[in-house]
Amino acid sequence: MDQLTAMKVFQRVAETGSFTQAADALDLSRAMVSTQVAALEKRYGVRLFNRTTRRVALTSEGSRYLEHCRRVFAELQAAEEELSGARERPRGHLRVDVPGAFGRGLLVEALPDFLVRYPELEIDVQVNDRYVDLVAAQVDVALRGGTITDPNLVVRHAVGSRWITCAAPSYLDQHGWPRTPDDLARHALIGGRVPPAPGGRPWLFCEGERTRSLDLRFRITSDSPEMNLNAAIQGAGIIQSLDLLAARALEEGRLVPLLPGTSVRGPPLSVVYPSSGQRLAKVRAFADFTIELLRQWQRRVERVPGLPNPG
């Protein structure tokens, strides 16, 4: 049995959930695919799949083995790219994972410049707000908010952030300006929900040396930062957002900051990648590019009147 070939066959069956689809993708006969998987199961003395006439599902041992296979092939890819020159020159396929608001709001317009700089790169951008295991999902580099505790990841700090309260001029013209956090109870508010919590996230305000948390009643609640931001821009109510997510709307005057002096520090933003990626020029290039892009936007948002330096 060719160990690597058998692992590749097993991984394709696991990811497609079908011996037939795996055979088609690998240009092998279904019998050969079954033989390779059976050989692995015999070698390790465990069952990797539960099979029925309708479906194929991983056993618990199969799930663990799939993670090992993905790590092995990620290391092999890194080694091949390093030996072929990718260590010195960014090239090849780069898979990226970024939060939705950043990807669609800031990254999309900057990507053409990145691709002009590195014409030998092909980039696959995965845009979502879910946590993704980078190794399991075969992601090369990602943007993350908050404290990163995974010891298998390289973490490069990009920028800080602040929670800011803001609204559209059209809303304020019609409903007036809140002067204190307590005034917000008389306004239409747009809240962000962090699953699995059912309600909106409490809003935070700086009051002297302490941070005050307010549980507020929201007219609109959503787990989509983009939806909330767009609703605020359209005049649906007041929002509390991370400054960088609202940066473009603030710079263009579609949103204006409220309650000066009350903003509090938000989560740091970092570029992260598996430790094997630090050897690859393509990963370093995207990390450098993303960090500089975020810092450029931080400098721009700092120039908006009424906003503090996020640090």
N, C-alpha and C positions, 0 to 999 in steps of 0.2 A: 504493500500500500504506500503510495506517495502521500506523505503526511500533509503537506501544504495543499495539494490538490483536494484531498478529502476534506480538509478544513474549509476550503473555498466552496466546495459543493454543499457541505453542511450549512454554511452561513447563508448561501443563496436559498436553500430550502427554508431555513428559518425566517428569512426576510420576506419571502414570497408566500409562505404558508402552503406551498404546493410542490410536490416532486415533479409534476409535469411542467410547471412554469420554470422551475429551476433548470430542468433539462433543456428546455427551449432556449433560455437565456445563455446557458453555457455551451450550447450546441453539442449536447451529449444525449444518449438514449436514456429513457426513464429507467431502464434496467441498470445502467451504469451508475446513475445517481443513487438508486436504492442500494447497490452494492457498496458504494463508497460510504454511505451513512451506516450501513450494517457493519462494515469493517471497523469504523470508529467505535460503534457500540460494543463490538466484540473486544476491541483493544482495551477499552476502559471498564468493561463489565457493567455498564449502566445503560439505561434506555434514554435516548436523547429526545425522542418524539413520542407522543401519543397519537396513534393513527386510527382513523375511522374511515368509512367509505366516503365521507363528505369533507373531512377536514384533517389537517395536520397541525398539532399544537406542541409547543416545547414543554418538556418536563422541567422540573426545577433544576435538575442537573444540566439539561440542555440550555436553559437560560444562562446559567453560570458559564457554561462552555462557550456560548455565543459571545459573551463579553471578552473572554480570553482571546477568541479568534479575532475580534475586532481590534484588540490591542496589538496582537501580533502583526496583523496586516498594516496597521497604522505605522508601526515601527519599521516594517519592511519598506513601505512607501517612503518614509522619511529617509531611510538609508539609501534607497535608489536615487531619490532626488538629490541627496547630498553628494553622492558619488558622481552623478551626472552633471554636476555644476550648479545645481539649484541652491547650494549653500552660499554661493558667491553672487548669483544673479537671480532675481525674482522671476520665476517662470513656472509653468504648469498650471494645475487646477487648484484653486483656493476656495474652500468652503467656509462661509462666514455666518455667524448667528448674531443678530442684533435686535434690540427691542423695536416694536412697531413704530412708535412715535419718532425715534431717532432715525430709523431706516427710511421711513417715508418722508420725514420732515427735513432732515439735514443731510443724510448720507446720499440720497438718490441724486441730488444735483451735483455732488462733488465727485461721484464715481467716474464720470468721463475723464476728468483730470487725472485721476489715479491710473486709469487704463492707458492714457496717453503716456504717462511716465513709465509704465511697465507693459509694453506691447506683447510680451510673451506670456502674460498671465491671463487665465480664464477664471472668472469669479462667479461663484454660486452663492447668492445671498439668501439666507433663511431669515425671514422677518416674523417675529412672534414675541409674545410677552410671557411665555412659559419657561420654566427652568429646563435646560437641556443638558444632559450628560455629554460633554464634548467628545469623550473617547467613544462612548457607545454610539453616538450619532455621527461619528467620523467628521466632526467639525474641527477645522484648523485653528480658528481664532474667533473670539466673541467679545461683545461689550456687555459688561455686567454692572449693576448698581449694588451698593451695600458692601458689607464686609465679606471677603472671600476666605473661606476656611479650608477649602480642599487642598491638601498638601501636594497633590499631583499636578496642580496648575501653577504656571508662572503668572504672577499678577503685576501689572504695570499701572500704577495710578495715573489717571488722566487729569481729572478736575474734581473740585468740590461742587456742591450744589446748595440751593436754598429753597425752602418752601415759601412761595410768595402768593399773596392774595390779589386778585386782579379781576377786571370786568371790562366789557366793551363800552366805549363812549356812549353808544346808543342806549344801553341799559341804564347807565348812570344819569343820562339826560332825562330819562323817564322816571326813574325811581330814587334818584339822589345818591349821595355818597355816604357810606358808613364812616363814622369818625372813630369808633372803638370796636374791638371784637364783639362786644355785647350788642352792638347795633345790628350785627348780622342776622339776629333772630327775626328781624323785620324785613328781611330780603329773601328773594328767591336764590337758592344756593344749588350748586352743582357738585355732587360728591363723588369721590373715587372709591370703589369697592375693591378690596384685595381678597380674592377667593382663598379659602372657603368661607370667610366671614360674611354673614348675610347683609350687614348694613354698611354704610359709608364710613370711610376712615375718619377718625377724629381730626379736627384741624388744630394746628399748633401755632402758638404765638409767643413771642418774647415779651416778657414783662419784667423789666429791670434785670435782675440776676437769675430769674427763673423762667422756665418754659411752662406755659399754660396750655392745657389740652381741653378743647371744647367738643362735646358731642352735640352736633347740630342736626336740625331737620332739613333734609334735602328735597328740593323739588324734582331733581333728576339725579339718579344714581347709576353709575355704570362702571364696569371693570375695564373699559377702554379709555386710556388717557387721551387718545385722539378724538374720540366722540365727545368727551367732556370739553376738551379744548375748543372744538368746532362749535359746540353748543354755546359756550361762553362768547366766542367771537360773533355769533349770530345774535347776541343780546338776550339769551335765555336766562342768564343769571350770573352770579359771582362764583368764581372758581378759586381753589387753592391748588397751585401747580408747582412742579419743579421749574426753576427759572429757565433752564436750558430747553425744556420742552416747549415753553411759551416764548422762547427767544425771538423767533421770527415775527410773531404777532405783536410782541412788545416793541420791537424795533420799528415795525411798520405802523404803529399806533392803532392797530386793531384791538389791542388790549392795553389797559393802563394799570399800573400798580396802585394798590390801595393800602391804607393803614401803615404808613411809613414808620420804620423803627420796630416793627413787630415780627419781621421775618426770622425764621430759625433755620439752622443748618440742616440740610437734607443728606441723603446718602452720597458717599463718594462714587464716582464713576471710574471704572478700570477696564483695561483691555486684558483679557486672560487667554491663555492657550496651554495645551498639554506640554509637559516638560520636553517632550521630543521635538516640539515645534521650534524651540529656541535656536536650533541648529539651522533652520531654513530661512533663507533670505526672503521668501514670499511672505512668511508670517511676520518677520520683523518689519518688512516694508508696510504691510497693512496696519500693524500696530502703531508704527510711527505716524502714518498718515492719519489714522483715526484720532490719536492723541492730539496732534496738531490741529485737526479740524475742530475738536471739542474746545481746545484752548482759544482758537480764533473766535468761536461763537461766545465763549465766556467773556472775552474782551469786548465783544460787541454789545452783549447784554449789560455789561457793567456801565456802559455809556448811557443807558436808558435812565432818564431822571427818576429818582425815587427808589432805585434799586441799590442794595449794598453789595460790596465785594463778597462773593461767596467763599473765598479762601480755598 
